[in-house]
Amino acid sequence: MHGFLALLQQAAAVDTSVVRGAAHAAGAFTRDYMGAWAMLGAGIGAGVAVIGAGLGIGRIGGQAAEAMARQPERAAQIQTAGLILAALIEGAALFAIVVTFLIQLKFK
């Protein structure tokens, strides 16, 4: 553990101006380079948002159907709660997709 801590301290002590100068001289970190990573992140973010929302709404639907089968007299309340929860999940997914589109538009 102490060896790892010493290694981290040595890495932190490296002069970052030398590293930045070498990266700048090589032409790295241009706007196009950052835009490519932003597009990749936006695509992955949109995909994860849609997959997460689909899984969440599917789980709500399955659990609501099971709950209605167990207690048919409470079906109306369970259905209402399920619809409200599904709408909240859709809202969060829509927000995530809007954020990814804003990231995409920033670098176009």
DSSP file (Angstrom, degrees, kcal/mol; ACC not computed):
  #  RESIDUE AA STRUCTURE BP1 BP2  ACC     N-H-->O    O-->H-N    N-H-->O    O-->H-N    TCO  KAPPA ALPHA  PHI   PSI    X-CA   Y-CA   Z-CA
    1    1 A M     >        0   0    0      0, 0.0     4,-2.1     0, 0.0     5,-0.1   0.000 360.0 360.0 360.0 -41.5    0.0    0.0    0.0
    2    2 A H  H  >  +     0   0    0      1,-0.2     4,-2.2     2,-0.2     5,-0.2   0.864 360.0  53.8 -68.2 -34.0    2.8    2.4    0.9
    3    3 A G  H  > S+     0   0    0      2,-0.2     4,-2.0     1,-0.2    -1,-0.2   0.890 108.6  49.0 -65.8 -38.8    4.5    1.6   -2.4
    4    4 A F  H  > S+     0   0    0      2,-0.2     4,-2.1     1,-0.2    -2,-0.2   0.894 110.5  50.7 -66.9 -40.2    1.4    2.5   -4.4
    5    5 A L  H  X S+     0   0    0     -4,-2.1     4,-2.1     1,-0.2    -2,-0.2   0.896 110.1  49.6 -64.8 -40.4    1.0    5.7   -2.5
    6    6 A A  H  X S+     0   0    0     -4,-2.2     4,-2.1     2,-0.2    -1,-0.2   0.880 109.3  52.4 -65.3 -37.7    4.6    6.7   -3.2
    7    7 A L  H  X S+     0   0    0     -4,-2.0     4,-2.1     2,-0.2    -2,-0.2   0.897 109.2  49.5 -64.9 -40.1    4.0    5.9   -6.9
    8    8 A L  H  X S+     0   0    0     -4,-2.1     4,-2.0     2,-0.2    -2,-0.2   0.887 109.8  51.2 -65.1 -39.0    1.0    8.2   -6.9
    9    9 A Q  H  X S+     0   0    0     -4,-2.1     4,-1.3     2,-0.2    -2,-0.2   0.887 109.9  49.5 -66.4 -38.3    2.9   11.0   -5.3
   10   10 A Q  H  < S+     0   0    0     -4,-2.1     4,-0.4     1,-0.2    -2,-0.2   0.899 110.4  50.4 -66.1 -39.9    5.7   10.6   -7.9
   11   11 A A  H >< S+     0   0    0     -4,-2.1     3,-0.9     1,-0.2    -2,-0.2   0.868 109.9  50.5 -66.3 -35.5    3.2   10.7  -10.7
   12   12 A A  H 3< S+     0   0    0     -4,-2.0    -1,-0.2     1,-0.2    -2,-0.2   0.769 103.9  59.8 -72.2 -24.7    1.6   13.9   -9.2
   13   13 A A  T 3< S+     0   0    0     -4,-1.3    -1,-0.2    -5,-0.1    -2,-0.2   0.550  77.9 114.8 -81.6  -6.8    5.0   15.5   -9.0
   14   14 A V  S <  S-     0   0    0     -3,-0.9     2,-0.6    -4,-0.4    -3,-0.0  -0.406  80.6-107.6 -65.1 138.3    5.6   15.3  -12.8
   15   15 A D    >>  -     0   0    0      1,-0.2     4,-0.9    -2,-0.1     3,-0.7  -0.561  29.4-162.8 -70.2 112.6    5.8   18.7  -14.4
   16   16 A T  H 3> S+     0   0    0     -2,-0.6     4,-2.6     1,-0.2     5,-0.2   0.703  81.3  70.7 -74.4 -19.0    2.5   18.9  -16.4
   17   17 A S  H 3> S+     0   0    0      1,-0.2     4,-2.2     2,-0.2    -1,-0.2   0.856  97.3  51.7 -66.8 -32.0    3.7   21.8  -18.6
   18   18 A V  H <> S+     0   0    0     -3,-0.7     4,-2.1     2,-0.2    -1,-0.2   0.922 111.4  46.6 -67.3 -43.4    6.0   19.4  -20.3
   19   19 A V  H  X S+     0   0    0     -4,-0.9     4,-2.1     2,-0.2    -2,-0.2   0.919 113.7  47.8 -65.0 -44.4    3.2   16.9  -21.0
   20   20 A R  H  X S+     0   0    0     -4,-2.6     4,-2.5     1,-0.2     5,-0.2   0.892 110.7  52.1 -64.2 -39.8    0.9   19.7  -22.2
   21   21 A G  H  X S+     0   0    0     -4,-2.2     4,-2.2    -5,-0.2    -1,-0.2   0.899 110.0  48.1 -64.5 -40.0    3.6   21.1  -24.5
   22   22 A A  H  X S+     0   0    0     -4,-2.1     4,-1.6     2,-0.2    -1,-0.2   0.895 113.0  48.2 -67.4 -39.9    4.2   17.7  -26.1
   23   23 A A  H  <>S+     0   0    0     -4,-2.1     5,-2.3     2,-0.2     4,-0.4   0.887 112.7  48.3 -67.9 -38.3    0.5   17.2  -26.6
   24   24 A H  H ><5S+     0   0    0     -4,-2.5     3,-0.9     1,-0.2    -2,-0.2   0.887 109.9  52.1 -68.4 -38.8    0.1   20.6  -28.1
   25   25 A A  H 3<5S+     0   0    0     -4,-2.2    -1,-0.2     1,-0.2    -2,-0.2   0.841 107.4  52.7 -66.7 -31.7    3.0   20.1  -30.4
   26   26 A A  T 3<5S-     0   0    0     -4,-1.6    -1,-0.2    -5,-0.1    -2,-0.2   0.542 116.6-115.1 -80.8  -6.4    1.6   16.8  -31.7
   27   27 A G  T < 5 +     0   0    0     -3,-0.9     3,-0.3    -4,-0.4    -3,-0.2   0.693  62.7 152.1  83.2  18.9   -1.7   18.6  -32.5
   28   28 A A      < +     0   0    0     -5,-2.3    -1,-0.2     1,-0.2    -2,-0.0  -0.349  47.7  33.6 -80.4 163.5   -3.8   16.7  -30.0
   29   29 A F  S    S+     0   0    0      1,-0.1    -1,-0.2    -2,-0.1     2,-0.1   0.870  75.5 158.4  62.3  44.0   -6.9   17.9  -28.2
   30   30 A T     >  -     0   0    0     -3,-0.3     4,-2.4     1,-0.1     5,-0.2  -0.365  58.9 -99.7 -83.1 173.7   -8.3   20.0  -31.1
   31   31 A R  H  > S+     0   0    0      1,-0.2     4,-2.5     2,-0.2     5,-0.1   0.875 125.3  52.6 -63.2 -37.2  -11.9   21.0  -31.3
   32   32 A D  H  > S+     0   0    0      2,-0.2     4,-2.1     1,-0.2    -1,-0.2   0.903 108.7  50.2 -65.0 -40.1  -12.5   18.1  -33.8
   33   33 A Y  H  > S+     0   0    0      2,-0.2     4,-1.7     1,-0.2    -2,-0.2   0.931 113.5  44.4 -63.5 -46.1  -10.9   15.6  -31.5
   34   34 A M  H  X S+     0   0    0     -4,-2.4     4,-2.2     1,-0.2    -1,-0.2   0.871 111.3  55.1 -66.8 -35.7  -13.1   16.8  -28.5
   35   35 A G  H  X S+     0   0    0     -4,-2.5     4,-2.6     2,-0.2    -1,-0.2   0.870 104.4  53.7 -64.4 -36.9  -16.1   16.8  -30.8
   36   36 A A  H  X S+     0   0    0     -4,-2.1     4,-2.1     2,-0.2    -1,-0.2   0.921 111.2  44.9 -64.2 -43.2  -15.5   13.2  -31.8
   37   37 A W  H  X S+     0   0    0     -4,-1.7     4,-2.6     2,-0.2    -2,-0.2   0.866 111.9  53.2 -68.0 -34.9  -15.4   12.1  -28.1
   38   38 A A  H  X S+     0   0    0     -4,-2.2     4,-2.6     2,-0.2    -2,-0.2   0.912 109.0  48.9 -65.8 -41.0  -18.5   14.2  -27.4
   39   39 A M  H  X S+     0   0    0     -4,-2.6     4,-2.4     2,-0.2    -2,-0.2   0.908 111.8  49.0 -63.9 -41.6  -20.4   12.5  -30.2
   40   40 A L  H  X S+     0   0    0     -4,-2.1     4,-2.4     2,-0.2     5,-0.2   0.932 113.2  46.9 -62.8 -45.1  -19.4    9.1  -28.9
   41   41 A G  H  X S+     0   0    0     -4,-2.6     4,-2.7     1,-0.2    -2,-0.2   0.884 111.4  51.3 -64.3 -38.3  -20.4   10.1  -25.4
   42   42 A A  H  X S+     0   0    0     -4,-2.6     4,-2.5     2,-0.2    -1,-0.2   0.910 111.0  48.3 -65.6 -41.5  -23.7   11.5  -26.7
   43   43 A G  H  X S+     0   0    0     -4,-2.4     4,-2.1     2,-0.2    -2,-0.2   0.922 114.4  44.8 -64.7 -44.0  -24.5    8.3  -28.6
   44   44 A I  H  X S+     0   0    0     -4,-2.4     4,-2.7     2,-0.2     5,-0.2   0.908 113.2  51.9 -66.2 -40.7  -23.7    6.1  -25.7
   45   45 A G  H  X S+     0   0    0     -4,-2.7     4,-2.2    -5,-0.2    -2,-0.2   0.905 109.9  47.9 -62.9 -42.1  -25.7    8.3  -23.3
   46   46 A A  H  X S+     0   0    0     -4,-2.5     4,-2.2     2,-0.2    -1,-0.2   0.912 113.1  49.1 -65.1 -41.3  -28.7    8.2  -25.5
   47   47 A G  H  X S+     0   0    0     -4,-2.1     4,-2.5    -5,-0.2    -2,-0.2   0.918 111.9  47.3 -63.8 -44.0  -28.5    4.5  -25.8
   48   48 A V  H  X S+     0   0    0     -4,-2.7     4,-2.8     1,-0.2     5,-0.2   0.885 111.0  52.9 -65.6 -38.2  -28.1    3.9  -22.1
   49   49 A A  H  X S+     0   0    0     -4,-2.2     4,-2.2    -5,-0.2    -2,-0.2   0.919 112.3  44.1 -63.4 -43.6  -31.0    6.3  -21.4
   50   50 A V  H  X S+     0   0    0     -4,-2.2     4,-2.5     2,-0.2    -2,-0.2   0.912 115.1  47.8 -69.2 -42.1  -33.3    4.4  -23.7
   51   51 A I  H  X S+     0   0    0     -4,-2.5     4,-2.5     2,-0.2     5,-0.2   0.931 113.2  48.5 -64.5 -44.3  -32.3    1.0  -22.5
   52   52 A G  H  X S+     0   0    0     -4,-2.8     4,-2.5     1,-0.2    -2,-0.2   0.904 112.5  47.9 -62.6 -41.6  -32.6    2.1  -18.8
   53   53 A A  H  X S+     0   0    0     -4,-2.2     4,-2.7    -5,-0.2     5,-0.3   0.914 111.6  50.5 -66.0 -41.6  -36.1    3.5  -19.5
   54   54 A G  H  X S+     0   0    0     -4,-2.5     4,-2.1     1,-0.2    -2,-0.2   0.914 112.7  45.9 -62.2 -42.9  -37.2    0.4  -21.3
   55   55 A L  H  X S+     0   0    0     -4,-2.5     4,-2.2     2,-0.2    -1,-0.2   0.912 114.2  48.9 -65.9 -41.6  -36.0   -1.9  -18.5
   56   56 A G  H  X S+     0   0    0     -4,-2.5     4,-2.2    -5,-0.2    -2,-0.2   0.923 113.7  44.2 -65.4 -44.6  -37.6    0.3  -15.9
   57   57 A I  H  X S+     0   0    0     -4,-2.7     4,-2.6     2,-0.2    -1,-0.2   0.882 112.9  52.8 -69.6 -36.8  -41.0    0.6  -17.6
   58   58 A G  H  X S+     0   0    0     -4,-2.1     4,-2.4    -5,-0.3    -1,-0.2   0.901 110.2  47.9 -62.5 -40.2  -40.9   -3.2  -18.3
   59   59 A R  H  X S+     0   0    0     -4,-2.2     4,-2.6     2,-0.2     5,-0.2   0.907 111.2  50.4 -68.0 -40.2  -40.3   -4.0  -14.7
   60   60 A I  H  X S+     0   0    0     -4,-2.2     4,-2.6     2,-0.2    -2,-0.2   0.934 111.9  48.3 -61.5 -45.3  -43.0   -1.6  -13.6
   61   61 A G  H  X S+     0   0    0     -4,-2.6     4,-2.3     2,-0.2    -2,-0.2   0.916 113.4  46.7 -62.3 -43.6  -45.5   -3.3  -16.0
   62   62 A G  H  X S+     0   0    0     -4,-2.4     4,-2.1     2,-0.2    -1,-0.2   0.923 114.9  45.2 -64.4 -45.0  -44.5   -6.8  -14.9
   63   63 A Q  H  X S+     0   0    0     -4,-2.6     4,-2.5     2,-0.2    -1,-0.2   0.865 112.3  52.2 -68.5 -35.1  -44.7   -6.0  -11.2
   64   64 A A  H  X S+     0   0    0     -4,-2.6     4,-2.5    -5,-0.2    -2,-0.2   0.915 109.5  49.3 -66.9 -41.3  -48.0   -4.1  -11.7
   65   65 A A  H  X S+     0   0    0     -4,-2.3     4,-1.8     2,-0.2    -2,-0.2   0.905 112.6  48.1 -62.9 -40.7  -49.6   -7.1  -13.5
   66   66 A E  H  X S+     0   0    0     -4,-2.1     4,-1.7     2,-0.2    -2,-0.2   0.909 111.8  49.3 -65.5 -41.3  -48.4   -9.4  -10.8
   67   67 A A  H  X S+     0   0    0     -4,-2.5     4,-2.4     1,-0.2    -2,-0.2   0.892 110.5  50.3 -66.0 -38.5  -49.8   -7.2   -8.1
   68   68 A M  H  < S+     0   0    0     -4,-2.5    -1,-0.2     1,-0.2    -2,-0.2   0.840 108.8  52.8 -68.1 -31.8  -53.1   -6.9   -9.9
   69   69 A A  H  < S+     0   0    0     -4,-1.8    -1,-0.2    -5,-0.2    -2,-0.2   0.852 113.0  44.3 -69.9 -33.6  -53.2  -10.7  -10.1
   70   70 A R  H  < S+     0   0    0     -4,-1.7    -2,-0.2     1,-0.3    -1,-0.2   0.871 129.8  22.5 -77.8 -37.1  -52.6  -11.0   -6.4
   71   71 A Q    ><  +     0   0    0     -4,-2.4     3,-1.6    -5,-0.1    -1,-0.3  -0.703  64.2 172.2-132.3  81.2  -55.1   -8.3   -5.3
   72   72 A P  G >  S+     0   0    0      0, 0.0     3,-1.4     0, 0.0     4,-0.2   0.785  77.4  64.6 -62.4 -26.6  -57.7   -7.7   -8.0
   73   73 A E  G 3  S+     0   0    0      1,-0.3     3,-0.2     2,-0.1     4,-0.1   0.713 104.9  45.8 -70.5 -18.6  -59.7   -5.4   -5.8
   74   74 A R  G <> S+     0   0    0     -3,-1.6     4,-2.3    -7,-0.2    -1,-0.3   0.176  78.5 112.9-104.6  15.1  -56.8   -2.9   -5.8
   75   75 A A  H <> S+     0   0    0     -3,-1.4     4,-2.7     1,-0.2     5,-0.2   0.861  73.1  53.3 -60.3 -39.2  -56.2   -3.1   -9.5
   76   76 A A  H  > S+     0   0    0     -4,-0.2     4,-2.1    -3,-0.2    -1,-0.2   0.920 112.0  44.5 -64.5 -43.4  -57.3    0.6  -10.2
   77   77 A Q  H  > S+     0   0    0      2,-0.2     4,-2.3     1,-0.2    -1,-0.2   0.894 114.5  49.0 -67.9 -39.1  -54.9    2.0   -7.6
   78   78 A I  H  X S+     0   0    0     -4,-2.3     4,-2.4     2,-0.2    -2,-0.2   0.909 111.2  49.9 -66.5 -41.2  -52.0   -0.2   -8.8
   79   79 A Q  H  X S+     0   0    0     -4,-2.7     4,-2.3    -5,-0.2    -2,-0.2   0.909 111.0  49.3 -64.7 -41.4  -52.6    0.7  -12.4
   80   80 A T  H  X S+     0   0    0     -4,-2.1     4,-2.2     2,-0.2    -2,-0.2   0.926 112.4  47.4 -62.8 -45.4  -52.7    4.4  -11.5
   81   81 A A  H  X S+     0   0    0     -4,-2.3     4,-2.4     1,-0.2    -2,-0.2   0.895 111.6  51.4 -63.8 -39.6  -49.4    4.2   -9.6
   82   82 A G  H  X S+     0   0    0     -4,-2.4     4,-2.4     2,-0.2    -2,-0.2   0.902 109.8  48.9 -64.4 -41.5  -47.8    2.2  -12.4
   83   83 A L  H  X S+     0   0    0     -4,-2.3     4,-2.2     2,-0.2    -1,-0.2   0.899 111.5  49.5 -65.5 -40.3  -48.8    4.8  -15.0
   84   84 A I  H  X S+     0   0    0     -4,-2.2     4,-2.0     2,-0.2    -2,-0.2   0.923 112.6  47.2 -64.8 -43.5  -47.4    7.6  -12.8
   85   85 A L  H  X S+     0   0    0     -4,-2.4     4,-2.2     1,-0.2    -2,-0.2   0.897 111.2  51.3 -65.3 -39.6  -44.1    5.8  -12.3
   86   86 A A  H  X S+     0   0    0     -4,-2.4     4,-2.5     1,-0.2    -1,-0.2   0.897 109.1  51.2 -63.9 -38.8  -43.8    5.0  -16.0
   87   87 A A  H  X S+     0   0    0     -4,-2.2     4,-2.2     2,-0.2    -1,-0.2   0.892 108.8  51.3 -65.7 -38.7  -44.4    8.7  -16.8
   88   88 A L  H  X S+     0   0    0     -4,-2.0     4,-2.0     2,-0.2    -2,-0.2   0.905 110.8  48.1 -64.2 -40.5  -41.7    9.7  -14.4
   89   89 A I  H  X S+     0   0    0     -4,-2.2     4,-2.4     2,-0.2    -2,-0.2   0.912 110.5  51.3 -66.4 -41.5  -39.2    7.3  -15.9
   90   90 A E  H  X S+     0   0    0     -4,-2.5     4,-2.6     1,-0.2    -2,-0.2   0.891 108.6  52.6 -61.4 -38.8  -40.1    8.5  -19.4
   91   91 A G  H  X S+     0   0    0     -4,-2.2     4,-2.2     2,-0.2    -1,-0.2   0.911 109.9  47.4 -63.3 -42.6  -39.5   12.1  -18.3
   92   92 A A  H  X S+     0   0    0     -4,-2.0     4,-2.1     2,-0.2    -2,-0.2   0.900 113.3  48.5 -65.7 -40.1  -36.1   11.2  -16.9
   93   93 A A  H  X S+     0   0    0     -4,-2.4     4,-2.3     2,-0.2    -2,-0.2   0.905 110.7  50.8 -66.7 -40.7  -35.2    9.4  -20.2
   94   94 A L  H  X S+     0   0    0     -4,-2.6     4,-2.4     1,-0.2    -2,-0.2   0.906 109.5  51.1 -63.1 -41.2  -36.4   12.3  -22.3
   95   95 A F  H  X S+     0   0    0     -4,-2.2     4,-2.2     1,-0.2    -1,-0.2   0.917 109.9  49.9 -61.1 -43.5  -34.3   14.7  -20.2
   96   96 A A  H  X S+     0   0    0     -4,-2.1     4,-2.0     1,-0.2    -2,-0.2   0.897 111.4  48.4 -63.8 -40.0  -31.2   12.5  -20.7
   97   97 A I  H  X S+     0   0    0     -4,-2.3     4,-2.2     2,-0.2    -1,-0.2   0.887 109.6  52.4 -69.3 -37.9  -31.8   12.3  -24.5
   98   98 A V  H  X S+     0   0    0     -4,-2.4     4,-2.2     2,-0.2    -2,-0.2   0.913 108.8  50.9 -62.7 -41.7  -32.3   16.1  -24.7
   99   99 A V  H  X S+     0   0    0     -4,-2.2     4,-2.0     1,-0.2    -2,-0.2   0.908 109.5  50.1 -62.3 -41.5  -28.9   16.5  -22.9
  100  100 A T  H  X S+     0   0    0     -4,-2.0     4,-2.2     1,-0.2    -1,-0.2   0.884 109.9  50.8 -66.7 -36.2  -27.2   14.2  -25.3
  101  101 A F  H  X S+     0   0    0     -4,-2.2     4,-2.6     2,-0.2    -1,-0.2   0.879 108.1  52.7 -67.0 -36.2  -28.7   16.1  -28.3
  102  102 A L  H  X S+     0   0    0     -4,-2.2     4,-1.4     2,-0.2    -2,-0.2   0.886 109.1  49.5 -65.0 -37.7  -27.4   19.4  -26.8
  103  103 A I  H  X S+     0   0    0     -4,-2.0     4,-0.9     2,-0.2    -2,-0.2   0.922 111.8  49.2 -64.3 -43.1  -24.0   17.9  -26.5
  104  104 A Q  H >< S+     0   0    0     -4,-2.2     3,-0.7     1,-0.2    -2,-0.2   0.915 110.2  49.7 -62.5 -43.7  -24.2   16.8  -30.1
  105  105 A L  H >< S+     0   0    0     -4,-2.6     3,-0.9     1,-0.2    -1,-0.2   0.775 101.1  64.7 -68.8 -25.8  -25.3   20.2  -31.3
  106  106 A K  H 3< S+     0   0    0     -4,-1.4    -1,-0.2     1,-0.2    -2,-0.2   0.838 108.1  39.5 -66.2 -31.8  -22.5   22.0  -29.5
  107  107 A F  T <<        0   0    0     -4,-0.9    -1,-0.2    -3,-0.7    -2,-0.2   0.252 360.0 360.0-106.0  12.7  -19.8   20.3  -31.6
  108  108 A K    <         0   0    0     -3,-0.9    -1,-0.2    -4,-0.2    -2,-0.1   0.454 360.0 360.0 -88.6 360.0  -21.5   20.4  -35.1
